[in-house]
């Protein structure tokens, strides 16, 4: 019997967002079914997702032939239509949850990841372009991106901070959110109008850390394979609770400020030797979001167990993080920074390939 995924939000307090967006999903009614039958309450996207969508869906064919000044302008025209439609489909969830859920994310151009001023300007432009209240602009957790994030929150812009790969990123992003929200409130802004999430990427962490552990090759090292990402996520959740349920956020919470929920990203299991729901079942808990590609969503529906586990094994998670450090694996330094650099490069490659494909379609 299929698992009723709607219980996850109602009984545990975790939202499931779809890590996919395409015109096919919208026009064929798939996203509508996900919302109605599985309780999907948000959508995330990135350049890789849009590249695949535009390449594989026939629904873009006519629009690709329409005149445009540039490939980038045509790409934006295509994507804005999809984003608006997705936002509209999730509008009821957005209203029902008093703007806490029902969000759709759009990633800024990867070209801007190291440019603070350009990141701020682009977020304002994209928000104005889509014209939907339930749009989150995605900015990367680079040093420039984090500074831009604080500025944007201070202007009342809702943001999804992406490409986080370590606890240092978590600390810095949550602090930037509080700084920006304090500025917004001090200027007379309503904190209830601002939403932010912090996307911590998981499976890629295990892929890289496992390689390092196998290179070390000792029994102690090999016993830690497949444990780094979940341990990091559970430790991040402890940080989240300390920050947003502690005295430091009390005044903002009393004023109506929303905590910046952690969003578990990159949750499809890459190593077939590991459980296929490793980054899903172990991280269910209140005030969190998990963004799933279609295949992982289907697996969760087919054989998932809906039990709050994110706080289980916290001491073991801390021990795992300490063991990794004792082996010389710098989770917040070499690992996190390498993965963020690679993530930006992968998004940039997909973005440029997509623009090239759009350009060829323009003739």
N, C-alpha and C positions, 0 to 999 in steps of 0.2 A: 504494500500500500504506500502510495506516495506521501511524503512528508508535507504537511501544510505549513509552508514557510511564513505565512502571515502571522503565525504564533510567535515568531522570533521578535518582531517589534512589539507585539501586544503583551507578551509574557516576560520577555527578557529585557527589552528596551534597546535592542540593536537594530539598526536599519540596514537593509540590503539594497545596495545600488548596483545597477547594471554597468559593467565596464565595457560598454559598446554603444555605438550610435550610428545608424545609417538610415537612409531613406527607405530601404527595404523593410527594416524593423518597424518603421512608422506606417508605411502605406499598406503593408500586409497584415497589420493589426497585431504583430507580435509583441510590441512594447505595451500595447493596451492590455493584452492578455497577461503579460508579466505583472503589470500593476494590479489588475483585478484578481488574478488567481494566485500569484506568488507574493503579493505585498511589496513588490519592488517600489521603492519610494525615492529614487534618485537615479541619475545617470552621470557617468564620467566619460570623458573622451580625451584623446590626445592625437598628435599628428599621425601616429602609426595607425590608429583606428580609422581616422578619416581617409588616409591613403588607401587602406583596404576597402573601405566603403565605396569610394569613388571609382576604384579600379574594378570592383566586382559587381556593382549594382547597375542594372540597365535603366533604373529610374533617373539617373543623372544625364542620360544621353542627350536629350533634347536641350537641356539647359547648358550643356557643354558647348553647344553649337551657337549660342547666342553671343552677340558682340560684347566685348569687354576691353578696357584699356590695357589690362595686364592679366597674366595668369593668376596672380595673387588676388586681384579684384574679383575675378570669376570664382576662384576658390571660396572667397569669403561670401559671395552671393549664394553659392550652393550650401555652405555650412550654416549660414544664418537661417535659412529656411528650415533646415533640420532642427536646429537649436530651438527656434521659436515653436515648432510643432511639438518637440519633446517637452518644453516648458509648459505648453498649454495642456498636454496630456497629464502632467503632474501637478497642475494648478490646484485641483481639488485636494490633493494630499498636502500641498503647501498651505492652503487655507485651513484645513482640518487640524493641522499641527501648529497653527499660529506661527507659521514661517520657520519652524524648526526643521522641517523636512520638505521633500518635494523639490529638490534642487537639481539643476543640470549644470555641468562644468564644461568650460571651454578653455583650452590651453592657449596661452599667448605664443607668439612665434618663438621658437627656440633661439633665434638670432639675438634675442634681447636679454638672455639669462644673466649676463654680467653687467648690464647697464641699468642702474637704479632709476634714473630719470625717465628713460625710454619705457621701462616696465610700468611705471606709474601712468604715463601718458597713454600707453597702449591699453591698459586696463580700463581707463575712463572711456577711451574710444570704442572698445569692443562692447562695453556695457550699453553705451548709447546706441550702438548699431543694432543690437538684438532687441532692446526695449522690452525686457521681461524682468519682473521683480525677482523671479526665482532662478536667476543666472548667477553662477559662481565663476569668477575669473581665476584661472589656475596660474600661479606664479611659482617659480622654482625656489627651493630653499638654499640658493647660493647666498653668499654674503650680501650682494647687491639686491637679490630678490627678497631677502628677509627685511632689509631696510625699506624697500619699496612696499612690502606688505604692511609694515607698521604705519607708513604714510597713508596707504589706501584705507586701512581700517579707520585711521584718524579722520578720513573724509567720508566715512559711512559706506564704503564699498565692500561688498561681501566677497570673500576670497577662499580658494582652496589652495593651500600651500603644498606643493608636490615635490617629488624627488628627495624625500627625506630617507636617510639610510642609517641613522645612528642616534644615540641618546643625546649627543651634543646638539644635533639638529633639533631634537624635540625641545630641549631646554631653551634654545635660542628662539625658536618659532613661538612657543607659548609665551615667552617674555615679550616678544615683539607684539603679539596680539594684545596683551594687557596694556602695553604702552600706547598702542594705537587707540584702543577702546577708551582708555582714560582721557586721551586727547579729544576724542569724539564727544564724550560726555561733558567734558569741561567747556566745550564750545557750544553746548546746548543741544547736542544730538541725542536722539532716542536710541539707547543701546539695544532695544528690542528689534530695531530695524537692521541690525548687523549680524551676519552669520559668517563663521569661519570654521574650516576643518583643516586638519593637519594629516597629510597622507604619508604614512610610513610604509616603505616598500619592503617586502619580506622574502619571497622566494629567491630573488637575485642575491640576497645576503647569504643564504645557505649555499648557493652555487659557488660563490667565491670563497667563502670560509671553508667549505668542504675541500676545495682544492688545496688550501693552505694546510689543513689538517692532514690530508693524505700525503702532502710533501714532507711533513714532520714525521709521520708514519709510526709513532709510538702507540702502544695500546691506549694510553690516556688520551692522546689526540684523536685516534680513530673512534673512540667511544663518544666523542662530542659531535660527530657528523649528524647533520639534520636537526641540531638543537639550537643553533645560534639565533635564528630569526625569531622563533617563538619566545625564547628567553628574552631577547631584546624587546619584543612587543609587550610581554608581560611587565617588564621593567618600565617601559614607557607608560603603561597604564597606571602604574604606581605613581609615577611622576605627575601624570594628569590628575589623579585624585588628590595628591598633596597640593597641587597648584590651585585647582578650581573648587575644592571642597575645604580649603584652608582659609585662614584669616586674611591672607593677602588679596583674595578675590571677593571677600565678603561684601564690601561696599558696592562693587560693580554688580554683583549678583542681586543685592537688595534693590538696586536701581533698575533691574531687568536685564542685565547683561547675560549673554549666553556663554557657557563654557565653550572652548574650542575643542570639539570632539576629535578624537583620533580616528583616522580612516585607515583601515588595513588595505593596502594596495599590493599588486603583484602577488595575488593569492592562488593562482593556479600552480599546482605542484609540478616542478620541472623534473625532479628525479623520480622515475617510475618505481624505485625501491621504497619510496616513502608513501604514507597514506595519502589518497587523492584529495582528502579534505583537511590536510595537516594544518593549513593556515586559516581554516574556517572554524572547525569544531573547537579547537583549543583556545580560540580568541573571542568566543561569544560572551557578551557582557553588556551591561547597561551603559548608555551614553557613548556608544561606539558605532562605527559604520564599517561594513565590509563591502568592498566593490568587487563583483564577480563577473568574469566573462561568461558567455552563454553556456559553455561546456561545464564549467564548475558549478554554475547555477543548476544545471540539469542533474549533476551528480548529487548535489545537496538535496534536491527534491526527491531523488530516487532512493537514497539510503542515508541521508543525514540524520544526526542526532542533535536535537535542539536542547542544549543544556548550558547554563552559564558556567564557563570554565576560566574566564580570563584572569580571575583572581586566584585560581588554584595553582599550587606549586610556585608561589612567589619566591620562597626561600631557595628552592631548587634553581629557579631562573637566575637569581643573583649569584648563586654558586657557579652556574655555568658561565656567566659573564666573567667572573673572577678567574675561572680555570682557563678561559680563552686568553685573558690578559697574561696569565702566568706562562702561557706557551708563546708569548710574544705576538699574539694576534691583536692588533690595534683596531678595535671595532670602530671607535669614533674618529680615528685618524686615517690610516691607510685604506681600510676597508670602505668606510663611508664615503671618503672623498673620491676614491677610484670609481665606485659605483655611481656616484652622482655625475662625475665627468663622463662616464660611459653612457649614462642615461640621457644626458643632454645631447651627446653626440648621436645617439640612436634616434632621438626625436628630430634632431636637425636633419639627419639623413633622410628620414621618412618625409619630412616637410619638403625638402628640396626635390625628392623623387616625385612627390605628389604634384608640386608646382610644374615640374617638367612634363608630367603626364597630362595635366590640364592644358599646358601650353601647346602640346602636340594636338590635342583635341580641338583647340582654337584654330589650328591650321597656320 
